[in-house]
């Protein structure tokens, strides 16, 4: 009986031990299963890695073109291009033959006594195309020496700008009076300077002043024949006692007739073109 009791007691102890070990084994077995369930491909016994926090999306815009130190970036070139487009009318007006041509044509219209014929659009258009004709050789040099090498990548933007100013400066200096250059050199505090070393900020205002002076001189000479016609018509009307008749009404047909007979537009355009070529 004692042996039976010992056997039963050992069986109860063994069953208790098995009951205690069963929950631990089930817990150990559930860990790999959860890892497999979470990761999907992790082997048994390997813990699932921690999830990384989502990084915010970033948009990067890179404007290439500044690999070389001497080359300006695309953004700077765009800014310079927009600036040139905004000041292009001023450059055309002040650095070409446009100023003299448009002033002389305006004087012709005023001398004839017809303020609306030709219209402003016609005068501006004719002045612009005459400017392109006169400045053609200069623009060709700018295109050949500066623009084409820059587009081909053989010259930097700064070199292209330096080469482009050389033909323009030569044209302006050819039409500029020496006293105007000396005046602006004195105002700028420059000493005796060679012609090739003159800064562009001195050449441009001197060129504009010289062009205004030349245009007004040509306008005065154009006014003389029409002024003589006005004097003659006024004298004849005074002699006939027709004081109430406006002299302009009578002199206008004679001025138009004289202008057509001498082929006035041809002479004026010819004089303007030759004034730049000489």
Beta strands, then each sheet from edge to edge (+ up, - down):
end
